[in-house]
Amino acid sequence: MRAGRTGFTTGTCAAAAAKAAVMLLTGLPRPEQVEIALPGGSRVTLAVEAASVRGSSANAAVRKDAGDDPDVTDGCIVTAHVQWSDQDAVTFRAGEGVGTVTKPGLALKPGEPAINPVPRRMISDAVREVTDRGVLVTIAVPGGVEIAKKTFNPRLGVTGGLSILGTSGIVRPFSSDALRDSLKCSLSVARACNVRNAVFVPGRIGERAARNHFLLKEEQLIEVSNEWGFVLDEAAKIDFEGLLVLGHPGKLAKLVAGWWDTHSSKSTSAVPVVRGLAESLLGGVFPESNTVEGLFASLVDDDRRKLGDALAARIRREVHDRICRSYSVAVVLVNLRGDPLGRAGDLTPWKRRTDRSHLALSESSG
């Protein structure tokens, strides 16, 4: 099988754009392409989309190519505006579409442009290949405000646009590295914001249900996607007081079977797990269903509640054993509409809403 085509991070594009702009600022001809160093020591060449000089400042732009990775920033333009500075160092500003850090716990202090440490080093190194003078670099990503809404940035406390990211400078197709980095940042922000009782959800269904059933601070809620083994191992290093796992059993039941990466390429359907538990708990043979949602829908209310509570208890035990910590674990299962299917554990640490959904949830057996 052909390996997927690699691409470049926004940090690599920003470094290339900054170098091209500084070249113009020093009087060199407009470059069609520039070569920069990656953190690992190798060098790459990127095409310069546009470049111009005006008075005592210069601009350059590089278009991001994420390769075969489904990156939301693929194809975006990363620009650098540079001007001489009275300081000796290379300093940074956030331009259009680049966010600002507003919460503690990240690698940058609140108030700083969201240009991460490795990209900052890459930009500085690229500039220093051209000049030793002090340079103020403003990085921008036109359209970045809208793109950022599709990322973890709002939850991490990065407002006003994207983060300029990258640890290796290279985007590897379908790599989970970026997601894992975001999850570690989410946990770090939660800890820095004194979150004591975290909420982990697989995705949007769990997120909506969590917000509907509980009163949560933004930093409490962490969207895990498929990285359950990774995020639970990271969470085990943090002194939380409680952890609530909330989501659809089509994902979370996979944990019972030992599938800690719940992506469909790394695990199989949760239907056999749920069906097996239903048959042992309720007796009899159940109508065929290709989905966990359909299996639950085929049950009468009392049986649905019994199965939901029993499955939640099994998931709770697996999660608790994985983290090997003394803090409490609770599990809430919901259907695709976000309605409660079952629960296990004490939900007291999470303040519940006093609506009809909450009443349905609180009436579940613990």
VOKOLLO-16371 format. One line per 4 residues: number of its first residue (from 1); their letters; for each residue z, x, y of N, C-alpha, C. Coordinates in steps of 0.02 Angstrom, whole numbers. Atoms other than C-alpha are relative to their C-alpha. Last residue first. Example, Ala and Ser with C-alpha at 12.3 -4.5 7.8 and 13.67 -1.06 7.14 Angstrom:
BEGIN
2) sa) -3:-42:-59:357:684:-53:37:-39:55; 0:45:-59:390:615:-225:0:45:60
END
This chain:
BEGIN
366) gsse) -4:-71:-12:2032:-1362:191:5:39:-63; -58:-31:33:1972:-1538:158:-2:74:11; 15:-35:63:1849:-1599:288:64:25:-31; -19:42:56:1919:-1723:416:-18:32:-68
362) slal) -72:-6:11:1917:-1590:550:23:-43:-59; -17:-66:26:1729:-1573:538:74:3:-19; 27:-5:68:1692:-1757:555:20:66:-32; -41:43:43:1811:-1766:703:-25:3:-73
358) hsrd) -64:-33:14:1726:-1615:782:43:-43:-47; 15:-53:48:1556:-1698:766:64:36:-19; 5:30:67:1628:-1854:848:-16:52:-53; 54:49:4:1685:-1756:1001:-4:-25:-72
354) trrk) -25:66:20:1849:-1669:1038:-55:-52:3; 17:52:-48:1782:-1492:1037:24:-68:-25; 53:46:17:1871:-1364:930:-11:-52:55; -14:63:-34:1968:-1212:987:-59:-48:-10
350) wptl) 59:17:-39:1945:-1075:859:9:-70:29; 14:-50:-52:2107:-996:799:-60:-17:44; -44:3:-58:2156:-1160:711:-18:52:54; 41:-1:-60:2007:-1161:594:40:0:64
346) dgar) -34:28:-58:2110:-1114:440:-44:8:62; -39:-42:-44:2005:-1083:286:28:-37:60; -55:-32:36:1864:-1172:199:36:45:49; -38:-52:-34:1735:-1294:265:52:29:-47
342) glpd) -62:-21:33:1603:-1417:211:33:56:39; 5:12:72:1441:-1506:255:65:18:-36; -41:-36:48:1462:-1522:443:-13:-21:-72; -56:41:22:1315:-1586:546:39:36:-53
338) grln) -64:-26:-26:1209:-1451:630:60:-43:-19; -15:34:-63:1046:-1546:607:64:26:33; 49:-20:-50:988:-1421:476:10:-33:68; 69:13:21:1149:-1446:378:-48:19:57
334) vlvv) 32:56:-35:1315:-1363:418:-70:-10:-28; 70:9:19:1436:-1250:323:-27:-62:35; 23:68:-12:1600:-1190:401:-75:-2:-17; 72:13:8:1688:-1035:337:-13:-73:14
330) avsy) 15:70:10:1857:-961:383:-76:-8:-4; 71:17:3:1923:-784:366:-7:-75:-11; 21:61:34:2095:-724:415:-75:-10:5; 10:57:-45:2137:-545:458:-32:-59:-36
326) srci) -51:51:5:2209:-434:321:-14:-60:45; -48:-3:-55:2054:-330:295:48:-59:-5; -62:-33:23:1948:-290:143:50:8:56; -29:-34:-58:1788:-336:237:65:35:-18
322) rdhv) 44:-50:-28:1691:-373:79:33:39:56; 0:-59:43:1831:-461:-12:-43:56:29; -66:-31:-5:1855:-580:134:4:62:-43; -5:-34:-65:1669:-615:142:66:37:6
318) erri) 45:-58:1:1658:-652:-44:5:39:65; -29:-52:44:1813:-764:-40:-44:63:0; -58:-29:-33:1748:-861:110:30:56:-41; 26:-45:-51:1581:-888:26:57:36:35
314) raal) 29:-57:35:1666:-962:-127:-26:52:50; -55:-40:27:1776:-1073:-18:-26:62:-37; -30:-36:-55:1625:-1133:80:56:45:-24; 46:-55:-15:1539:-1177:-84:28:41:58
310) adgl) -4:-49:55:1689:-1280:-139:-44:60:14; -64:-35:-4:1702:-1368:30:6:54:-53; -2:-41:-61:1517:-1410:34:64:40:6; 42:-59:11:1517:-1469:-147:2:46:60
306) krrd) -31:-42:52:1665:-1584:-120:-40:64:-11; -58:-32:-30:1592:-1650:45:34:47:-51; 26:-50:-48:1423:-1686:-33:58:39:31; 22:-58:38:1509:-1770:-180:-27:55:46
302) ddvl) -59:-34:29:1605:-1885:-64:-20:62:-39; -43:-34:-49:1452:-1926:42:57:39:-31; -38:49:-39:1330:-1963:-99:51:38:42; -67:19:22:1219:-1820:-151:29:-56:42
298) safl) 4:45:58:1030:-1802:-135:68:-26:-22; 20:66:-22:1045:-1732:42:-3:-50:-57; -57:33:-32:1143:-1583:-23:-17:-72:19; -51:10:51:1002:-1538:-143:62:-35:29
294) gevt) 18:58:41:870:-1566:-10:52:-14:-53; -7:60:-42:955:-1447:112:-14:-63:-41; -72:15:-2:973:-1317:-26:12:-63:41; -39:-25:-56:785:-1323:-49:73:-19:-8
290) nsep) 19:-69:-14:660:-1338:-191:42:31:55; 11:-11:-71:744:-1493:-258:-17:73:10; 31:-63:-18:751:-1565:-433:-10:3:76; 72:3:-11:870:-1711:-452:-27:68:22
286) fvgg) 19:27:-65:1044:-1662:-513:-76:-1:8; 60:-37:-22:1106:-1641:-690:-26:-34:63; 66:32:0:1281:-1700:-734:-54:47:23; 25:23:65:1452:-1636:-686:-69:-32:6
282) llse) 8:73:0:1525:-1630:-511:-23:-28:-67; -51:35:-38:1597:-1455:-503:-3:-75:-10; -65:-15:28:1498:-1366:-639:56:-39:34; -3:25:69:1336:-1453:-593:68:14:-32
278) algr) -2:74:-1:1362:-1428:-406:7:-27:-71; -66:21:-22:1405:-1243:-427:7:-76:-1; -47:-18:52:1248:-1212:-529:71:-21:18; 8:47:55:1142:-1307:-404:50:14:-56
274) vvpv) -30:64:-21:1211:-1207:-258:-5:-51:-57; -72:-10:-11:1178:-1039:-341:33:-67:16; -35:-5:64:1009:-1094:-410:75:9:7; -3:64:36:955:-1156:-236:35:7:-67
270) asts) -70:18:14:1001:-995:-145:6:-63:-40; -24:64:-24:821:-933:-158:74:-11:-19; 37:58:24:790:-749:-190:34:-64:25; -41:47:38:844:-594:-96:-44:-57:-24
266) kssh) -54:-36:31:773:-438:-14:44:-44:-44; 28:-56:37:602:-502:39:53:40:-38; 35:25:60:675:-671:85:-31:56:-41; 71:8:-12:797:-586:204:-35:-19:-65
262) tdww) 24:66:21:977:-618:153:-73:-11:16; 57:5:-44:1035:-437:153:-37:-63:-21; -28:-12:-66:1207:-455:77:-53:11:53; 57:-20:-42:1137:-534:-81:25:7:72
258) gavl) -2:-71:-14:1291:-534:-194:-60:25:40; 38:-35:53:1259:-704:-273:-3:75:13; -36:12:63:1397:-783:-168:-34:38:-57; -55:-48:3:1319:-703:-13:39:-7:-65
254) kalk) 26:-61:30:1159:-801:-49:55:53:-5; -14:2:72:1258:-960:-15:-27:62:-35; -66:-27:16:1257:-911:169:17:-2:-74; -9:-72:-13:1071:-928:196:66:25:-29
250) gphg) 60:-31:26:1028:-1098:121:0:75:11; -12:-29:66:1210:-1143:154:-62:31:-31; 30:41:52:1171:-1165:340:11:33:-68; 72:4:5:1289:-1081:462:-23:-45:-57
246) lvll) 24:69:-8:1464:-1033:514:-76:0:-5; 70:-4:21:1567:-879:470:-27:-72:-2; 30:63:22:1731:-879:567:-74:12:-15; 73:1:2:1826:-715:579:-23:-67:-28
242) gefd) 32:50:43:2007:-698:629:-75:6:5; -52:40:31:2131:-576:705:-30:-52:-48; 1:71:-15:2000:-444:741:61:-33:-31; -61:38:11:2053:-264:726:-5:-71:27
238) ikaa) -27:29:-61:1881:-187:710:61:-42:-16; -29:-55:-39:1823:-69:573:36:-24:62; -61:-22:35:1795:-213:450:35:57:38; -56:42:-23:1673:-285:577:66:22:-32
234) edlv) -18:-22:-68:1555:-139:544:60:-39:25; -28:-67:5:1557:-173:357:20:27:68; -68:7:25:1534:-358:393:34:68:-10; -44:23:-54:1386:-320:506:72:-10:-25
230) fgwe) -9:-48:-54:1297:-211:378:52:-24:50; -37:-57:26:1323:-324:228:15:50:55; -70:17:13:1272:-477:326:41:58:-26; -37:-63:11:1113:-409:404:74:-11:-14
226) nsve) -8:-11:72:1002:-562:381:46:58:-17; 65:2:34:1015:-634:558:11:11:-75; 5:-54:49:1189:-586:619:-70:7:-28; 54:22:44:1199:-689:778:-18:57:-46
222) ilqe) 46:-54:19:1367:-646:855:-50:-26:-50; 52:22:45:1472:-774:950:-50:56:-13; -26:15:67:1637:-719:1024:-56:-9:-52; -9:-61:39:1560:-632:1174:25:-12:-70
218) ekll) 64:-29:18:1493:-794:1247:8:59:-47; 24:-47:-51:1664:-874:1244:-65:32:-25; 4:-72:13:1679:-1019:1125:-18:38:63; 2:-28:-67:1733:-1200:1130:5:76:-5
214) fhnr) -55:-42:-24:1692:-1260:955:-12:20:72; -64:16:32:1590:-1395:868:60:37:29; -14:72:0:1433:-1401:974:69:-16:-25; -13:21:-68:1432:-1215:1014:16:-74:5
210) aare) -63:-31:-23:1452:-1169:832:17:-22:70; -56:37:29:1319:-1295:782:66:29:23; -5:66:-32:1193:-1222:905:60:-39:-28; -21:-9:-70:1228:-1044:846:9:-68:34
206) girg) -71:-14:-2:1221:-1091:662:26:7:71; -33:60:26:1050:-1171:680:76:8:4; -5:52:-51:992:-1029:792:35:-63:-24; 54:9:-47:1031:-888:671:12:-59:46
202) pvfv) 63:-30:22:1144:-821:533:-55:-3:53; 48:51:21:1309:-854:624:-65:34:-23; 63:-28:23:1463:-744:646:-44:-58:-24; 40:50:36:1608:-807:752:-67:32:-18
198) anrv) 72:-2:-6:1743:-686:812:-32:-56:-41; 25:43:54:1928:-718:838:-76:-9:7; -45:-6:57:2016:-583:939:-26:-39:-60; 10:56:47:1886:-552:1073:45:12:-60
194) ncar) -62:23:31:1962:-427:1195:-9:-64:-42; -19:62:-35:1806:-405:1302:60:-35:-32; -17:-17:-68:1790:-224:1244:21:-60:41; -63:-37:0:1799:-280:1062:22:16:71
190) avsl) -55:46:20:1667:-413:1085:67:35:3; -14:44:-58:1556:-291:1181:57:-48:-16; -33:-42:-49:1570:-164:1039:18:-40:63; -69:-10:22:1530:-297:911:39:42:50
186) sckl) -34:64:-5:1375:-350:1007:73:6:-20; -15:12:-70:1322:-168:1029:39:-65:9; -55:-46:-17:1338:-138:842:19:-8:74; -61:27:29:1233:-294:813:60:45:16
182) sdrl) -22:57:-41:1101:-235:935:65:-30:-26; -25:-27:-63:1089:-65:848:26:-57:44; -66:-28:14:1074:-155:681:31:31:63; -47:55:9:933:-261:748:70:27:-12
178) adss) -12:31:-66:841:-109:815:50:-56:-5; -41:-43:-42:862:-14:651:17:-33:67; -60:37:-20:800:-158:542:43:40:48; -62:-35:10:626:-83:534:58:-43:23
174) fprv) -47:42:37:481:-204:522:65:37:-17; 13:71:13:360:-71:583:51:-32:-45; 24:3:69:436:92:645:-7:-73:-20; -13:65:30:449:106:834:-30:0:-70
170) igst) 52:29:41:459:288:889:23:-68:-25; 61:1:-38:559:365:1031:-57:-36:-36; 45:-51:26:697:412:909:-64:5:41; -41:-57:21:842:322:993:-43:56:-27
166) glis) 31:-49:44:748:193:1095:48:56:-17; -32:-20:63:784:64:1227:-37:57:-34; 47:-52:20:750:15:1407:32:37:-58; -28:-67:5:851:-145:1417:-56:47:-18
162) lggt) -4:-36:63:761:-300:1476:43:62:5; 59:-30:31:786:-415:1624:17:36:-65; 54:-16:-45:904:-485:1754:-60:33:-32; 31:55:-37:1064:-482:1654:-58:26:42
158) vglr) 53:-33:-39:1130:-370:1517:-40:-54:34; -20:-9:-69:1293:-451:1461:-48:43:40; -32:-65:-7:1268:-428:1275:23:12:71; -64:2:34:1233:-614:1252:39:65:8
154) pnft) -46:45:-35:1097:-612:1384:69:-2:-31; -28:-23:-64:1023:-453:1309:46:-49:34; -73:6:1:1005:-510:1127:30:13:69; -38:-56:29:818:-537:1150:74:-15:0
150) kkai) 13:1:72:700:-685:1179:39:55:-36; -30:60:27:769:-716:1355:-9:-6:-75; -70:-13:18:728:-535:1394:35:-61:-29; -3:-31:67:542:-575:1388:72:9:-23
146) evgg) 15:52:50:561:-695:1534:4:29:-70; -53:51:-4:649:-567:1645:-11:-54:-53; -57:-16:44:534:-428:1584:55:-51:2; -8:53:49:378:-505:1661:61:9:-45
142) pvai) 21:66:-26:337:-343:1750:2:-53:-55; 41:32:52:437:-203:1666:-20:-69:27; 10:73:-3:512:-86:1795:-43:-22:-59; 39:25:57:588:88:1798:-5:-75:5
138) tvlv) -10:72:8:643:163:1964:-46:-25:-56; 48:33:43:659:353:1960:19:-74:-6; -25:68:13:745:447:2101:-54:-37:-38; 48:55:1:698:631:2089:37:-65:-14
134) grdt) -32:64:13:795:789:2130:-50:-57:7; -29:34:-58:686:943:2122:34:-65:-22; -72:-9:2:660:1047:1964:35:-37:57; -34:-24:-60:481:986:1940:75:8:-13
130) verv) 44:-2:-58:349:948:1808:34:31:61; 59:-38:20:429:975:1637:-48:9:59; -15:-71:-7:590:920:1721:-57:45:-26; 4:-18:-71:519:745:1742:9:75:9
126) adsi) 71:5:-19:488:730:1554:-10:19:74; 36:-57:28:662:795:1515:-74:0:20; -20:-61:-36:741:671:1635:-38:61:-25; 30:3:-66:641:526:1562:16:64:40
122) mrrp) 72:-9:8:687:575:1384:-35:1:68; 12:-72:14:870:599:1431:-75:13:-6; -15:-37:-61:873:427:1514:-13:75:-11; 56:2:-46:784:354:1362:13:37:66
118) vpni) 55:-40:28:925:422:1252:-63:-5:44; -8:-73:-6:1064:358:1366:-58:41:-27; -48:-28:46:1001:178:1385:1:77:2; 44:-52:27:913:112:1539:46:43:-43
114) apeg) 0:2:73:1004:-49:1578:-54:46:-29; 64:25:27:1034:-3:1760:-1:5:-76; 53:-49:12:1221:26:1787:-66:-34:-20; 31:-18:-63:1335:-105:1863:-57:49:-6
110) pkla) 23:57:-39:1447:-115:1711:-25:22:68; -52:37:-36:1459:55:1628:-30:-61:35; 3:-8:-73:1329:112:1502:54:-42:33; 2:-72:-13:1347:140:1314:-1:15:75
106) lgpk) 64:-31:15:1402:-40:1295:3:74:18; 10:-7:72:1579:-106:1282:-66:30:-20; -20:-64:31:1605:-172:1457:-18:0:-74; -60:4:42:1501:-315:1528:19:68:-27
102) tvtg) -54:38:-33:1378:-329:1673:65:-3:-40; -57:10:44:1241:-203:1631:56:-35:38; -60:-36:-23:1087:-225:1740:58:-17:-47; -65:31:-12:918:-278:1676:53:47:27
98) vgeg) -49:-43:35:742:-212:1695:69:-24:19; 2:11:72:612:-346:1738:44:46:-41; 16:67:24:579:-286:1915:-1:-1:-77; 49:37:-38:659:-118:1950:-10:-69:-30
94) arft) 34:53:38:820:-44:1883:-48:-35:47; -9:68:-25:867:119:1967:-37:-48:-46; 36:58:25:891:294:1899:17:-64:38; -42:60:-3:937:470:1951:-43:-62:-12
90) vadq) 43:58:7:859:637:1905:45:-61:-3; 13:29:66:978:769:1969:-56:-51:3; 36:-47:43:981:883:2119:-23:-32:-64; -40:-25:55:1026:745:2241:-42:47:-43
86) dswq) -42:-54:-26:931:729:2404:45:29:-54; -70:18:-12:800:628:2310:38:60:27; -47:-56:-3:611:634:2304:69:-23:19; -3:-29:-67:522:476:2254:51:56:0
82) vhat) -40:-61:-11:469:397:2091:-4:21:73; 9:-15:-71:410:223:2039:46:59:15; -48:-45:-31:392:209:1850:-20:11:72; 19:-38:-59:305:66:1762:57:44:24
78) vicg) -61:-34:-23:314:-8:1587:-20:45:58; 10:-58:-43:175:-133:1551:68:27:21; -24:5:-69:199:-254:1405:-14:66:37; 53:15:-48:86:-248:1252:24:-5:72
74) dtvd) 65:-29:16:227:-257:1125:-52:-23:52; 25:-38:-58:389:-306:1213:-68:32:-14; 15:46:-55:430:-446:1090:-26:36:61; -44:-13:-56:414:-321:946:-19:-46:58
70) pddg) 4:61:-41:330:-383:787:49:2:58; -65:34:-4:310:-203:723:-6:-62:44; 1:61:40:133:-153:675:67:-37:0; 28:-8:67:117:-27:815:-2:-66:-36
66) adkr) -54:-1:49:234:-62:961:-25:10:-71; 30:17:65:104:-13:1090:54:7:-52; -35:-11:63:179:-16:1264:-41:-23:-59; -4:62:40:62:-2:1412:33:15:-67
62) vaan) 20:-12:70:99:144:1529:8:-66:-37; -13:53:49:109:131:1718:-28:20:-67; 43:-5:59:122:256:1860:21:-53:-50; -10:49:54:188:250:2036:-46:17:-57
58) assg) 56:8:46:210:379:2175:19:-49:-55; -17:28:65:320:403:2328:-63:-7:-42; -49:-42:35:319:506:2488:22:-29:-66; -49:-35:-41:160:432:2559:45:44:-41
54) rvsa) -1:29:-68:77:321:2432:55:34:39; -49:-32:-44:25:393:2264:-6:-32:69; 20:-4:-70:-62:299:2124:56:34:39; -42:-48:-37:-63:286:1935:-25:4:72
50) aeva) 14:-1:-72:-129:160:1810:46:50:32; 37:61:-17:-137:137:1621:-22:0:73; -26:26:-63:-86:315:1577:-44:-58:22; 49:13:-53:-123:350:1394:35:-28:61
46) ltvr) 11:70:-17:16:422:1288:-49:-7:56; 43:10:-59:27:591:1201:-12:-74:10; 51:53:7:167:634:1080:-37:-6:66; 31:20:-63:279:785:1054:-54:-52:-13
42) sggp) 73:6:3:401:824:913:-26:-24:68; 33:-64:-13:578:884:950:-76:-3:-3; -1:-43:60:679:743:871:-35:66:9; -67:-27:13:717:664:1041:3:47:-60
38) laie) -43:50:30:530:647:1079:68:31:-15; -39:-18:59:442:766:1199:41:-60:-24; -73:-4:-9:307:708:1319:34:18:-66; -35:-20:61:119:726:1336:74:6:15
34) vqep) -53:-50:-7:26:634:1472:32:13:-68; -51:5:53:-138:539:1481:52:54:12; 23:54:42:-274:503:1610:49:-12:-58; 11:-13:72:-178:610:1734:-27:-62:-35
30) rplg) -20:57:39:-204:587:1923:-14:13:-74; 49:55:7:-223:760:1996:28:-57:-42; 46:-11:55:-68:863:2040:-49:-58:-5; 67:-18:-22:8:847:2212:-49:14:-55
26) tllm) 2:-72:-14:192:851:2167:-69:24:20; -44:-13:-57:208:662:2183:-1:74:19; 33:19:-62:57:639:2071:42:19:61; 58:-45:-7:139:738:1931:-38:-16:64
22) vaak) -24:-62:-32:298:642:1965:-56:51:7; -13:13:-70:207:478:1928:23:63:37; 64:8:-34:134:542:1764:10:-10:75; 32:-66:-4:304:606:1708:-66:-5:38
18) aaaa) -36:-40:-49:389:441:1750:-33:69:9; 17:26:-67:257:340:1657:33:42:54; 69:-19:-14:276:450:1503:-21:-23:70; 1:-73:-10:466:435:1507:-71:23:17
14) actg) -30:-14:-66:456:246:1531:-2:74:16; 49:21:-51:335:229:1384:27:15:70; 54:-48:2:452:330:1272:-52:-16:54; -25:-63:-28:601:225:1325:-54:53:2
10) ttfg) 5:6:-73:503:64:1294:25:64:34; -53:40:-31:485:124:1115:-13:-7:75; -45:-36:-45:321:187:1042:51:-48:31; 13:7:-72:220:129:893:51:39:40
6) trga) -57:-7:-45:206:156:706:-22:-9:72; 13:-44:-57:66:85:599:61:3:46; 12:32:-65:124:8:437:-7:51:55; -59:4:-42:106:109:278:-16:-31:67
2) rm) 4:-39:-61:-45:65:173:64:-9:40; 0:42:-60:0:0:0:0:44:62
END
